[in-house]
Amino acid sequence: MPPKTGFVGVGGAVKNRDLLRVAAARFISRAGGEAAFFVGIWGKAAFEFQATPAELAVLMAALSVSSIVGTVLSGVLVDHYDARRVLVVAEAFFVPVALAFMLPGGMAQLTMLCALLGFFGAPVMTAAASFAPFIADETTSIAQVNAWIEGASSSSFVIGPAIGAVLYSVVGLNAIWAFDALTSLVAAFLVWRVTLRPAERVEPRGRSHPFAELREGLRYTYTHRALRYPILLGTAIWLGFGAFGALEPLYYRDVLHTGVATLGWMNTLFGAGLVAGAWLYSLLPARVGSAKGLALVSAVVGLGALMYVGTNLLVVAAVGLTVWGIVIGVADVLLRTLIQGSSPDELVGRIAGASQMHRQAGELLPLAVAPMLAAAFGVQAVLIGGSLVLTVIAVLTFSEARAVDRLPRLRPTGVAGLLTANDEPVSPNP
């Protein structure tokens, strides 16, 4: 593999071609995905099919359950075949699924298609979350790689929903699905040209079995404190998001009294916040790059959500949504970097899959009660409650975060408290 030259910070010149290809692929593919989700799926469900909270909860549950299944399987595939191959094949399978969204005539069909979307979209997300350890080198830290990939991915929130809004206004909803399919093909072509560092693997004892390998990845994740803490706190973040999956489109319809296109334009502001957050991460004090920093950032994520949904004024909601996006942008980079800092090469895919599985489960669980709570207390009250729950949980974990920060890490990452490129790696303590 030809040597890569490094780059300085998130804002510096990038000469790592593999990193540029992966970042570009994530930007292009996710731009199509965000247009399809926020304007295509939510717009069709809430405004064209006039979905109830219960129907939206079932749709999001189908998406989450199928995503969990796809995530569990894709983690094993990444460790067997590498992130590049899994992402390319998954993007190819995603194309006919995206085009099929032109066909549904009601919520039942739309929900079934969302289940397929979750199953075939999960490998894309798991593979994308597994690139950094195999792209980073002695001059490009994992933290920097993640900042670039997350920044590019977050940038899709800026342009994707906006493109969805324009396509809906000018052509119609079906044009969004054609755009989503095209972006998947372009992403597959870009990633196919990426060269990864070979993984350092531990030879298995006896014959390996996919389910045994899956259990091994989950066992390692749950028994190592340096992994367990960020993954479980990440789950708390997505628990706060769960109610949004079922109720956020109704917040626009029933509280803010806006239309389909507003979903796109508002999420463009959210995307701008995500990009700013990924960039801001490199400028924050070094102590933020720690488990305690993650606890603090997670608490602020909850407060940012409160700023967003605690109003019935569109302008105030827009400001709150932008601030929320900035904090989530910081949290995404920090969370992924801390997890990868304690992931051995042969388990990177399965640990990334475990993290993605927790994310999907966190989004799924609130769907069981969100419609009932919305019927009893109102859409806005439930969203405010979900925001406050995350802040309380994050604050309660501060003591555990301090204990995790005293543990060694497996690999250099380029964030505070972790190994530098000149240190000898050590296994994390359980």
TORKOL-4160 file (C-alpha; in steps of 0.2 Angstrom, whole numbers, padded with zeros to 4 digits, m for minus):
430
<pt num="1" X="0000" Y="0000" Z="0000"/>
<pt num="2" X="0007" Y="0017" Z="m0005"/>
<pt num="3" X="0011" Y="0028" Z="0010"/>
<pt num="4" X="m0001" Y="0041" Z="0015"/>
<pt num="5" X="0003" Y="0059" Z="0019"/>
<pt num="6" X="m0006" Y="0066" Z="0034"/>
<pt num="7" X="m0016" Y="0082" Z="0037"/>
<pt num="8" X="m0017" Y="0095" Z="0051"/>
<pt num="9" X="m0034" Y="0096" Z="0060"/>
<pt num="10" X="m0051" Y="0095" Z="0052"/>
<pt num="11" X="m0048" Y="0111" Z="0043"/>
<pt num="12" X="m0031" Y="0107" Z="0035"/>
<pt num="13" X="m0026" Y="0101" Z="0018"/>
<pt num="14" X="m0030" Y="0083" Z="0015"/>
<pt num="15" X="m0019" Y="0072" Z="0004"/>
<pt num="16" X="m0025" Y="0055" Z="0011"/>
<pt num="17" X="m0034" Y="0049" Z="m0005"/>
<pt num="18" X="m0042" Y="0034" Z="0003"/>
<pt num="19" X="m0049" Y="0045" Z="0016"/>
<pt num="20" X="m0055" Y="0058" Z="0003"/>
<pt num="21" X="m0064" Y="0043" Z="m0007"/>
<pt num="22" X="m0073" Y="0037" Z="0009"/>
<pt num="23" X="m0078" Y="0054" Z="0015"/>
<pt num="24" X="m0085" Y="0058" Z="m0003"/>
<pt num="25" X="m0094" Y="0042" Z="m0004"/>
<pt num="26" X="m0102" Y="0045" Z="0013"/>
<pt num="27" X="m0107" Y="0062" Z="0009"/>
<pt num="28" X="m0115" Y="0057" Z="m0008"/>
<pt num="29" X="m0124" Y="0042" Z="m0002"/>
<pt num="30" X="m0130" Y="0049" Z="0014"/>
<pt num="31" X="m0136" Y="0065" Z="0005"/>
<pt num="32" X="m0148" Y="0054" Z="m0005"/>
<pt num="33" X="m0153" Y="0044" Z="0011"/>
<pt num="34" X="m0157" Y="0060" Z="0021"/>
<pt num="35" X="m0168" Y="0067" Z="0006"/>
<pt num="36" X="m0177" Y="0050" Z="0005"/>
<pt num="37" X="m0180" Y="0049" Z="0024"/>
<pt num="38" X="m0184" Y="0067" Z="0030"/>
<pt num="39" X="m0194" Y="0072" Z="0014"/>
<pt num="40" X="m0198" Y="0056" Z="0006"/>
<pt num="41" X="m0203" Y="0044" Z="0020"/>
<pt num="42" X="m0209" Y="0057" Z="0033"/>
<pt num="43" X="m0217" Y="0068" Z="0020"/>
<pt num="44" X="m0227" Y="0054" Z="0012"/>
<pt num="45" X="m0232" Y="0046" Z="0029"/>
<pt num="46" X="m0237" Y="0062" Z="0038"/>
<pt num="47" X="m0244" Y="0073" Z="0024"/>
<pt num="48" X="m0249" Y="0062" Z="0010"/>
<pt num="49" X="m0255" Y="0047" Z="0020"/>
<pt num="50" X="m0260" Y="0057" Z="0035"/>
<pt num="51" X="m0252" Y="0044" Z="0047"/>
<pt num="52" X="m0257" Y="0044" Z="0065"/>
<pt num="53" X="m0244" Y="0043" Z="0079"/>
<pt num="54" X="m0247" Y="0024" Z="0081"/>
<pt num="55" X="m0244" Y="0022" Z="0062"/>
<pt num="56" X="m0228" Y="0032" Z="0062"/>
<pt num="57" X="m0222" Y="0022" Z="0077"/>
<pt num="58" X="m0225" Y="0005" Z="0068"/>
<pt num="59" X="m0216" Y="0012" Z="0053"/>
<pt num="60" X="m0201" Y="0017" Z="0063"/>
<pt num="61" X="m0201" Y="0001" Z="0073"/>
<pt num="62" X="m0201" Y="m0009" Z="0057"/>
<pt num="63" X="m0186" Y="0001" Z="0051"/>
<pt num="64" X="m0177" Y="m0001" Z="0068"/>
<pt num="65" X="m0180" Y="m0020" Z="0070"/>
<pt num="66" X="m0174" Y="m0023" Z="0052"/>
<pt num="67" X="m0159" Y="m0012" Z="0055"/>
<pt num="68" X="m0154" Y="m0022" Z="0071"/>
<pt num="69" X="m0155" Y="m0038" Z="0061"/>
<pt num="70" X="m0145" Y="m0031" Z="0047"/>
<pt num="71" X="m0132" Y="m0023" Z="0059"/>
<pt num="72" X="m0129" Y="m0039" Z="0068"/>
<pt num="73" X="m0125" Y="m0049" Z="0052"/>
<pt num="74" X="m0115" Y="m0035" Z="0044"/>
<pt num="75" X="m0103" Y="m0034" Z="0059"/>
<pt num="76" X="m0097" Y="m0052" Z="0056"/>
<pt num="77" X="m0096" Y="m0048" Z="0037"/>
<pt num="78" X="m0085" Y="m0033" Z="0039"/>
<pt num="79" X="m0073" Y="m0043" Z="0050"/>
<pt num="80" X="m0073" Y="m0057" Z="0037"/>
<pt num="81" X="m0072" Y="m0047" Z="0021"/>
<pt num="82" X="m0067" Y="m0029" Z="0026"/>
<pt num="83" X="m0077" Y="m0013" Z="0027"/>
<pt num="84" X="m0074" Y="m0009" Z="0008"/>
<pt num="85" X="m0082" Y="m0024" Z="0001"/>
<pt num="86" X="m0097" Y="m0024" Z="0013"/>
<pt num="87" X="m0101" Y="m0006" Z="0009"/>
<pt num="88" X="m0099" Y="m0008" Z="m0010"/>
<pt num="89" X="m0111" Y="m0024" Z="m0010"/>
<pt num="90" X="m0123" Y="m0016" Z="0002"/>
<pt num="91" X="m0124" Y="0000" Z="m0009"/>
<pt num="92" X="m0128" Y="m0011" Z="m0024"/>
<pt num="93" X="m0142" Y="m0020" Z="m0016"/>
<pt num="94" X="m0149" Y="m0003" Z="m0009"/>
<pt num="95" X="m0153" Y="0003" Z="m0027"/>
<pt num="96" X="m0168" Y="m0008" Z="m0031"/>
<pt num="97" X="m0175" Y="m0005" Z="m0013"/>
<pt num="98" X="m0174" Y="0014" Z="m0015"/>
<pt num="99" X="m0183" Y="0013" Z="m0032"/>
<pt num="100" X="m0197" Y="0002" Z="m0025"/>
<pt num="101" X="m0202" Y="0017" Z="m0014"/>
<pt num="102" X="m0210" Y="0024" Z="m0030"/>
<pt num="103" X="m0224" Y="0011" Z="m0028"/>
<pt num="104" X="m0233" Y="0011" Z="m0011"/>
<pt num="105" X="m0251" Y="0017" Z="m0010"/>
<pt num="106" X="m0253" Y="0016" Z="0009"/>
<pt num="107" X="m0245" Y="0015" Z="0026"/>
<pt num="108" X="m0244" Y="m0004" Z="0026"/>
<pt num="109" X="m0234" Y="m0005" Z="0010"/>
<pt num="110" X="m0223" Y="0010" Z="0015"/>
<pt num="111" X="m0220" Y="0001" Z="0032"/>
<pt num="112" X="m0214" Y="m0015" Z="0023"/>
<pt num="113" X="m0202" Y="m0005" Z="0012"/>
<pt num="114" X="m0195" Y="0003" Z="0027"/>
<pt num="115" X="m0191" Y="m0014" Z="0034"/>
<pt num="116" X="m0181" Y="m0018" Z="0018"/>
<pt num="117" X="m0173" Y="m0001" Z="0019"/>
<pt num="118" X="m0167" Y="m0004" Z="0037"/>
<pt num="119" X="m0160" Y="m0022" Z="0033"/>
<pt num="120" X="m0150" Y="m0016" Z="0018"/>
<pt num="121" X="m0145" Y="0001" Z="0024"/>
<pt num="122" X="m0138" Y="m0006" Z="0041"/>
<pt num="123" X="m0123" Y="m0014" Z="0032"/>
<pt num="124" X="m0119" Y="0003" Z="0024"/>
<pt num="125" X="m0119" Y="0011" Z="0041"/>
<pt num="126" X="m0109" Y="m0003" Z="0050"/>
<pt num="127" X="m0096" Y="m0003" Z="0036"/>
<pt num="128" X="m0094" Y="0016" Z="0036"/>
<pt num="129" X="m0091" Y="0015" Z="0055"/>
<pt num="130" X="m0077" Y="0003" Z="0053"/>
<pt num="131" X="m0065" Y="0012" Z="0041"/>
<pt num="132" X="m0055" Y="0023" Z="0052"/>
<pt num="133" X="m0043" Y="0011" Z="0060"/>
<pt num="134" X="m0038" Y="0004" Z="0043"/>
<pt num="135" X="m0036" Y="0021" Z="0035"/>
<pt num="136" X="m0027" Y="0030" Z="0049"/>
<pt num="137" X="m0008" Y="0029" Z="0050"/>
<pt num="138" X="0007" Y="0037" Z="0059"/>
<pt num="139" X="0002" Y="0054" Z="0053"/>
<pt num="140" X="m0017" Y="0053" Z="0052"/>
<pt num="141" X="m0025" Y="0049" Z="0069"/>
<pt num="142" X="m0041" Y="0039" Z="0071"/>
<pt num="143" X="m0049" Y="0055" Z="0078"/>
<pt num="144" X="m0044" Y="0065" Z="0063"/>
<pt num="145" X="m0051" Y="0052" Z="0051"/>
<pt num="146" X="m0067" Y="0051" Z="0061"/>
<pt num="147" X="m0069" Y="0070" Z="0061"/>
<pt num="148" X="m0067" Y="0070" Z="0042"/>
<pt num="149" X="m0079" Y="0055" Z="0039"/>
<pt num="150" X="m0092" Y="0062" Z="0051"/>
<pt num="151" X="m0090" Y="0079" Z="0044"/>
<pt num="152" X="m0093" Y="0073" Z="0027"/>
<pt num="153" X="m0107" Y="0062" Z="0032"/>
<pt num="154" X="m0115" Y="0077" Z="0042"/>
<pt num="155" X="m0113" Y="0088" Z="0027"/>
<pt num="156" X="m0126" Y="0077" Z="0019"/>
<pt num="157" X="m0139" Y="0084" Z="0031"/>
<pt num="158" X="m0136" Y="0101" Z="0024"/>
<pt num="159" X="m0138" Y="0097" Z="0006"/>
<pt num="160" X="m0149" Y="0081" Z="0007"/>
<pt num="161" X="m0165" Y="0087" Z="0014"/>
<pt num="162" X="m0163" Y="0103" Z="0004"/>
<pt num="163" X="m0162" Y="0093" Z="m0012"/>
<pt num="164" X="m0177" Y="0083" Z="m0006"/>
<pt num="165" X="m0187" Y="0099" Z="m0003"/>
<pt num="166" X="m0182" Y="0105" Z="m0021"/>
<pt num="167" X="m0186" Y="0089" Z="m0029"/>
<pt num="168" X="m0203" Y="0088" Z="m0020"/>
<pt num="169" X="m0208" Y="0105" Z="m0025"/>
<pt num="170" X="m0202" Y="0105" Z="m0043"/>
<pt num="171" X="m0205" Y="0086" Z="m0048"/>
<pt num="172" X="m0213" Y="0077" Z="m0035"/>
<pt num="173" X="m0209" Y="0064" Z="m0021"/>
<pt num="174" X="m0204" Y="0050" Z="m0033"/>
<pt num="175" X="m0189" Y="0060" Z="m0040"/>
<pt num="176" X="m0182" Y="0058" Z="m0023"/>
<pt num="177" X="m0181" Y="0039" Z="m0024"/>
<pt num="178" X="m0172" Y="0040" Z="m0041"/>
<pt num="179" X="m0159" Y="0052" Z="m0033"/>
<pt num="180" X="m0157" Y="0041" Z="m0018"/>
<pt num="181" X="m0153" Y="0026" Z="m0030"/>
<pt num="182" X="m0141" Y="0036" Z="m0040"/>
<pt num="183" X="m0131" Y="0042" Z="m0025"/>
<pt num="184" X="m0129" Y="0024" Z="m0019"/>
<pt num="185" X="m0121" Y="0019" Z="m0036"/>
<pt num="186" X="m0109" Y="0033" Z="m0036"/>
<pt num="187" X="m0104" Y="0029" Z="m0018"/>
<pt num="188" X="m0100" Y="0011" Z="m0022"/>
<pt num="189" X="m0089" Y="0016" Z="m0037"/>
<pt num="190" X="m0079" Y="0028" Z="m0025"/>
<pt num="191" X="m0076" Y="0016" Z="m0011"/>
<pt num="192" X="m0072" Y="0001" Z="m0023"/>
<pt num="193" X="m0055" Y="0011" Z="m0026"/>
<pt num="194" X="m0050" Y="0012" Z="m0008"/>
<pt num="195" X="m0035" Y="0002" Z="m0001"/>
<pt num="196" X="m0036" Y="m0003" Z="0017"/>
<pt num="197" X="m0022" Y="m0007" Z="0029"/>
<pt num="198" X="m0023" Y="m0026" Z="0032"/>
<pt num="199" X="m0030" Y="m0031" Z="0049"/>
<pt num="200" X="m0019" Y="m0039" Z="0062"/>
<pt num="201" X="m0029" Y="m0055" Z="0066"/>
<pt num="202" X="m0028" Y="m0067" Z="0080"/>
<pt num="203" X="m0029" Y="m0085" Z="0073"/>
<pt num="204" X="m0046" Y="m0093" Z="0080"/>
<pt num="205" X="m0045" Y="m0109" Z="0090"/>
<pt num="206" X="m0053" Y="m0123" Z="0080"/>
<pt num="207" X="m0067" Y="m0120" Z="0067"/>
<pt num="208" X="m0075" Y="m0103" Z="0067"/>
<pt num="209" X="m0094" Y="m0101" Z="0066"/>
<pt num="210" X="m0103" Y="m0085" Z="0061"/>
<pt num="211" X="m0114" Y="m0085" Z="0077"/>
<pt num="212" X="m0099" Y="m0090" Z="0088"/>
<pt num="213" X="m0090" Y="m0075" Z="0081"/>
<pt num="214" X="m0105" Y="m0064" Z="0084"/>
<pt num="215" X="m0106" Y="m0069" Z="0102"/>
<pt num="216" X="m0087" Y="m0066" Z="0103"/>
<pt num="217" X="m0089" Y="m0048" Z="0097"/>
<pt num="218" X="m0104" Y="m0045" Z="0109"/>
<pt num="219" X="m0095" Y="m0053" Z="0124"/>
<pt num="220" X="m0079" Y="m0043" Z="0121"/>
<pt num="221" X="m0090" Y="m0027" Z="0120"/>
<pt num="222" X="m0099" Y="m0030" Z="0136"/>
<pt num="223" X="m0085" Y="m0036" Z="0146"/>
<pt num="224" X="m0073" Y="m0022" Z="0143"/>
<pt num="225" X="m0077" Y="m0006" Z="0153"/>
<pt num="226" X="m0068" Y="0006" Z="0141"/>
<pt num="227" X="m0081" Y="0000" Z="0127"/>
<pt num="228" X="m0096" Y="m0003" Z="0138"/>
<pt num="229" X="m0097" Y="0014" Z="0144"/>
<pt num="230" X="m0097" Y="0024" Z="0128"/>
<pt num="231" X="m0109" Y="0011" Z="0119"/>
<pt num="232" X="m0122" Y="0012" Z="0134"/>
<pt num="233" X="m0121" Y="0031" Z="0135"/>
<pt num="234" X="m0123" Y="0031" Z="0116"/>
<pt num="235" X="m0139" Y="0020" Z="0119"/>
<pt num="236" X="m0145" Y="0033" Z="0131"/>
<pt num="237" X="m0143" Y="0047" Z="0117"/>
<pt num="238" X="m0153" Y="0037" Z="0105"/>
<pt num="239" X="m0166" Y="0033" Z="0118"/>
<pt num="240" X="m0169" Y="0052" Z="0118"/>
<pt num="241" X="m0171" Y="0051" Z="0099"/>
<pt num="242" X="m0183" Y="0037" Z="0099"/>
<pt num="243" X="m0198" Y="0048" Z="0103"/>
<pt num="244" X="m0193" Y="0060" Z="0089"/>
<pt num="245" X="m0194" Y="0046" Z="0076"/>
<pt num="246" X="m0213" Y="0044" Z="0079"/>
<pt num="247" X="m0218" Y="0061" Z="0084"/>
<pt num="248" X="m0206" Y="0074" Z="0075"/>
<pt num="249" X="m0216" Y="0075" Z="0059"/>
<pt num="250" X="m0232" Y="0078" Z="0069"/>
<pt num="251" X="m0223" Y="0092" Z="0078"/>
<pt num="252" X="m0221" Y="0101" Z="0062"/>
<pt num="253" X="m0239" Y="0097" Z="0056"/>
<pt num="254" X="m0248" Y="0100" Z="0073"/>
<pt num="255" X="m0237" Y="0112" Z="0083"/>
<pt num="256" X="m0228" Y="0122" Z="0070"/>
<pt num="257" X="m0241" Y="0121" Z="0057"/>
<pt num="258" X="m0230" Y="0119" Z="0042"/>
<pt num="259" X="m0229" Y="0108" Z="0027"/>
<pt num="260" X="m0218" Y="0094" Z="0019"/>
<pt num="261" X="m0205" Y="0106" Z="0011"/>
<pt num="262" X="m0201" Y="0113" Z="0029"/>
<pt num="263" X="m0195" Y="0096" Z="0034"/>
<pt num="264" X="m0182" Y="0097" Z="0021"/>
<pt num="265" X="m0177" Y="0115" Z="0025"/>
<pt num="266" X="m0176" Y="0113" Z="0044"/>
<pt num="267" X="m0166" Y="0097" Z="0043"/>
<pt num="268" X="m0154" Y="0107" Z="0031"/>
<pt num="269" X="m0151" Y="0118" Z="0046"/>
<pt num="270" X="m0148" Y="0103" Z="0057"/>
<pt num="271" X="m0135" Y="0097" Z="0045"/>
<pt num="272" X="m0126" Y="0113" Z="0045"/>
<pt num="273" X="m0125" Y="0111" Z="0064"/>
<pt num="274" X="m0118" Y="0093" Z="0062"/>
<pt num="275" X="m0105" Y="0099" Z="0051"/>
<pt num="276" X="m0100" Y="0114" Z="0062"/>
<pt num="277" X="m0100" Y="0101" Z="0077"/>
<pt num="278" X="m0088" Y="0090" Z="0068"/>
<pt num="279" X="m0076" Y="0105" Z="0064"/>
<pt num="280" X="m0078" Y="0112" Z="0082"/>
<pt num="281" X="m0072" Y="0095" Z="0089"/>
<pt num="282" X="m0055" Y="0098" Z="0084"/>
<pt num="283" X="m0055" Y="0115" Z="0092"/>
<pt num="284" X="m0061" Y="0110" Z="0109"/>
<pt num="285" X="m0050" Y="0108" Z="0124"/>
<pt num="286" X="m0041" Y="0091" Z="0125"/>
<pt num="287" X="m0050" Y="0086" Z="0141"/>
<pt num="288" X="m0066" Y="0085" Z="0131"/>
<pt num="289" X="m0059" Y="0070" Z="0122"/>
<pt num="290" X="m0063" Y="0058" Z="0136"/>
<pt num="291" X="m0077" Y="0048" Z="0144"/>
<pt num="292" X="m0081" Y="0062" Z="0155"/>
<pt num="293" X="m0081" Y="0074" Z="0140"/>
<pt num="294" X="m0093" Y="0062" Z="0132"/>
<pt num="295" X="m0104" Y="0062" Z="0148"/>
<pt num="296" X="m0104" Y="0081" Z="0147"/>
<pt num="297" X="m0108" Y="0083" Z="0129"/>
<pt num="298" X="m0122" Y="0070" Z="0130"/>
<pt num="299" X="m0130" Y="0080" Z="0144"/>
<pt num="300" X="m0129" Y="0096" Z="0132"/>
<pt num="301" X="m0137" Y="0085" Z="0118"/>
<pt num="302" X="m0153" Y="0084" Z="0129"/>
<pt num="303" X="m0153" Y="0102" Z="0132"/>
<pt num="304" X="m0151" Y="0106" Z="0114"/>
<pt num="305" X="m0166" Y="0095" Z="0110"/>
<pt num="306" X="m0176" Y="0105" Z="0123"/>
<pt num="307" X="m0171" Y="0121" Z="0114"/>
<pt num="308" X="m0178" Y="0114" Z="0098"/>
<pt num="309" X="m0195" Y="0107" Z="0103"/>
<pt num="310" X="m0199" Y="0118" Z="0118"/>
<pt num="311" X="m0208" Y="0131" Z="0107"/>
<pt num="312" X="m0222" Y="0133" Z="0094"/>
<pt num="313" X="m0212" Y="0147" Z="0085"/>
<pt num="314" X="m0203" Y="0141" Z="0069"/>
<pt num="315" X="m0189" Y="0154" Z="0070"/>
<pt num="316" X="m0185" Y="0148" Z="0088"/>
<pt num="317" X="m0186" Y="0130" Z="0083"/>
<pt num="318" X="m0174" Y="0133" Z="0069"/>
<pt num="319" X="m0161" Y="0141" Z="0080"/>
<pt num="320" X="m0163" Y="0127" Z="0093"/>
<pt num="321" X="m0162" Y="0113" Z="0079"/>
<pt num="322" X="m0145" Y="0121" Z="0073"/>
<pt num="323" X="m0138" Y="0121" Z="0091"/>
<pt num="324" X="m0144" Y="0103" Z="0093"/>
<pt num="325" X="m0135" Y="0098" Z="0077"/>
<pt num="326" X="m0119" Y="0106" Z="0083"/>
<pt num="327" X="m0118" Y="0097" Z="0099"/>
<pt num="328" X="m0123" Y="0080" Z="0091"/>
<pt num="329" X="m0109" Y="0083" Z="0078"/>
<pt num="330" X="m0097" Y="0084" Z="0092"/>
<pt num="331" X="m0104" Y="0069" Z="0101"/>
<pt num="332" X="m0104" Y="0058" Z="0085"/>
<pt num="333" X="m0085" Y="0060" Z="0082"/>
<pt num="334" X="m0081" Y="0058" Z="0101"/>
<pt num="335" X="m0091" Y="0043" Z="0103"/>
<pt num="336" X="m0085" Y="0034" Z="0088"/>
<pt num="337" X="m0067" Y="0038" Z="0092"/>
<pt num="338" X="m0068" Y="0032" Z="0110"/>
<pt num="339" X="m0075" Y="0015" Z="0104"/>
<pt num="340" X="m0062" Y="0013" Z="0091"/>
<pt num="341" X="m0048" Y="0017" Z="0103"/>
<pt num="342" X="m0052" Y="0001" Z="0112"/>
<pt num="343" X="m0057" Y="m0011" Z="0097"/>
<pt num="344" X="m0044" Y="m0024" Z="0092"/>
<pt num="345" X="m0042" Y="m0026" Z="0073"/>
<pt num="346" X="m0051" Y="m0043" Z="0072"/>
<pt num="347" X="m0066" Y="m0036" Z="0081"/>
<pt num="348" X="m0068" Y="m0019" Z="0073"/>
<pt num="349" X="m0083" Y="m0023" Z="0063"/>
<pt num="350" X="m0092" Y="m0033" Z="0076"/>
<pt num="351" X="m0090" Y="m0019" Z="0089"/>
<pt num="352" X="m0095" Y="m0006" Z="0077"/>
<pt num="353" X="m0110" Y="m0017" Z="0074"/>
<pt num="354" X="m0114" Y="m0019" Z="0092"/>
<pt num="355" X="m0113" Y="0000" Z="0093"/>
<pt num="356" X="m0125" Y="0002" Z="0079"/>
<pt num="357" X="m0137" Y="m0011" Z="0086"/>
<pt num="358" X="m0138" Y="m0002" Z="0102"/>
<pt num="359" X="m0142" Y="0014" Z="0092"/>
<pt num="360" X="m0156" Y="0006" Z="0083"/>
<pt num="361" X="m0163" Y="m0002" Z="0099"/>
<pt num="362" X="m0162" Y="0014" Z="0108"/>
<pt num="363" X="m0172" Y="0022" Z="0094"/>
<pt num="364" X="m0184" Y="0007" Z="0095"/>
<pt num="365" X="m0189" Y="0006" Z="0113"/>
<pt num="366" X="m0198" Y="0022" Z="0115"/>
<pt num="367" X="m0209" Y="0019" Z="0100"/>
<pt num="368" X="m0219" Y="0006" Z="0111"/>
<pt num="369" X="m0225" Y="0020" Z="0122"/>
<pt num="370" X="m0223" Y="0037" Z="0112"/>
<pt num="371" X="m0240" Y="0036" Z="0104"/>
<pt num="372" X="m0249" Y="0032" Z="0120"/>
<pt num="373" X="m0240" Y="0046" Z="0129"/>
<pt num="374" X="m0243" Y="0058" Z="0114"/>
<pt num="375" X="m0262" Y="0054" Z="0116"/>
<pt num="376" X="m0262" Y="0058" Z="0134"/>
<pt num="377" X="m0250" Y="0073" Z="0136"/>
<pt num="378" X="m0248" Y="0079" Z="0118"/>
<pt num="379" X="m0234" Y="0078" Z="0105"/>
<pt num="380" X="m0223" Y="0092" Z="0111"/>
<pt num="381" X="m0224" Y="0087" Z="0129"/>
<pt num="382" X="m0217" Y="0070" Z="0125"/>
<pt num="383" X="m0203" Y="0077" Z="0115"/>
<pt num="384" X="m0198" Y="0088" Z="0129"/>
<pt num="385" X="m0198" Y="0074" Z="0141"/>
<pt num="386" X="m0187" Y="0063" Z="0131"/>
<pt num="387" X="m0175" Y="0077" Z="0130"/>
<pt num="388" X="m0174" Y="0079" Z="0149"/>
<pt num="389" X="m0172" Y="0061" Z="0152"/>
<pt num="390" X="m0156" Y="0060" Z="0142"/>
<pt num="391" X="m0148" Y="0075" Z="0152"/>
<pt num="392" X="m0152" Y="0067" Z="0168"/>
<pt num="393" X="m0145" Y="0050" Z="0163"/>
<pt num="394" X="m0129" Y="0058" Z="0156"/>
<pt num="395" X="m0126" Y="0068" Z="0173"/>
<pt num="396" X="m0129" Y="0052" Z="0183"/>
<pt num="397" X="m0114" Y="0043" Z="0174"/>
<pt num="398" X="m0101" Y="0056" Z="0178"/>
<pt num="399" X="m0092" Y="0045" Z="0191"/>
<pt num="400" X="m0092" Y="0030" Z="0180"/>
<pt num="401" X="m0084" Y="0041" Z="0166"/>
<pt num="402" X="m0070" Y="0046" Z="0178"/>
<pt num="403" X="m0066" Y="0028" Z="0181"/>
<pt num="404" X="m0066" Y="0024" Z="0163"/>
<pt num="405" X="m0054" Y="0038" Z="0159"/>
<pt num="406" X="m0041" Y="0030" Z="0171"/>
<pt num="407" X="m0041" Y="0014" Z="0160"/>
<pt num="408" X="m0028" Y="0011" Z="0146"/>
<pt num="409" X="m0033" Y="0010" Z="0128"/>
<pt num="410" X="m0029" Y="m0002" Z="0114"/>
<pt num="411" X="m0023" Y="0009" Z="0100"/>
<pt num="412" X="m0018" Y="0027" Z="0097"/>
<pt num="413" X="m0033" Y="0039" Z="0092"/>
<pt num="414" X="m0027" Y="0056" Z="0094"/>
<pt num="415" X="m0038" Y="0062" Z="0108"/>
<pt num="416" X="m0034" Y="0066" Z="0126"/>
<pt num="417" X="m0031" Y="0053" Z="0138"/>
<pt num="418" X="m0027" Y="0040" Z="0124"/>
<pt num="419" X="m0011" Y="0033" Z="0118"/>
<pt num="420" X="0000" Y="0044" Z="0106"/>
<pt num="421" X="0008" Y="0036" Z="0091"/>
<pt num="422" X="0024" Y="0033" Z="0100"/>
<pt num="423" X="0016" Y="0023" Z="0115"/>
<pt num="424" X="0015" Y="0004" Z="0116"/>
<pt num="425" X="m0003" Y="m0002" Z="0115"/>
<pt num="426" X="m0011" Y="m0012" Z="0129"/>
<pt num="427" X="m0027" Y="m0021" Z="0131"/>
<pt num="428" X="m0041" Y="m0012" Z="0140"/>
<pt num="429" X="m0045" Y="m0018" Z="0157"/>
<pt num="430" X="m0062" Y="m0026" Z="0160"/>
